[in-house]
């Protein structure tokens, strides 16, 4: 049995940043090499957004006056949620660590002169996620110009967007780490959580404005995008905004700490294969 530790090795910040830079460059090179994928994804994303706009127009015609949204609010919400998903896909569209555990994938990574968590997290950056992000960004710009959507408080909006993204990333990595406790536990727990988040895309936060226990939904980014980010970008005042910010910051810290503990536990029990 080979016992491992998740201690931050003294290989220096520079080496870890170089590793990140190299993997980002590799990701960009992969995007430019597969031109067939590029054209197919362009078509897919365009059709996808058109279909979603059609569906949201139906939603607007039936519920727009009920929840107090203009059609442009629906469009902006759709673009924000979609861009959020593909942007985080750069780091989340990867296999679960249960495959690395059962197939002995950590045998090689634990010998590299870099923190094992950093290595596992960075060396699988998704070029598909990058390609989807770039295309979604430019297609979204077209729709924003077409529907004449005006942004307010852009700097605050971008900051909150990134904070929500980091919070969701912390949640997803915690769920991924559960395979160290029991193989398959990550998928069992993550699937309903992900489906609930998807549900808040179809039924945004204004549908729950009279729900007394809305705080239960603050774990889901699609809810937060409609509840916090959209009003800020529209220039509306969000009451108790700093409370939500602190919730996201403290929540991220707690989740990262828990994930680190689970990784330490898992690596201490890890038995190399081969």
Secondary structure, 3 states (H helix, E strand, C coil): CCCCCCCCCCCCHHHHHHHHHHHHHHHHHHHHHCHHHHHHHHHHHHHHHHHHHHHHHHHHHHHHHHHCCCHHHHHHHHHHHHHHHHHHHHHHCCCCHHHHHHCCCHHHHCCCCCCHHHHHHHCCCCHHHHHHHHHHHHHHHHHHHHCCCCCCCHHHHHHHHHHHHHHHHHHHHHHHHHHHCCCCHHHHHHHHHHHHHHHHHHCCHHHHCCCCCHHHHCCCHHHHHHHHHHHHHHCCCCCCHHHHHHHHHHHHHHHHHHHHHHHHHHHHHCCCCC
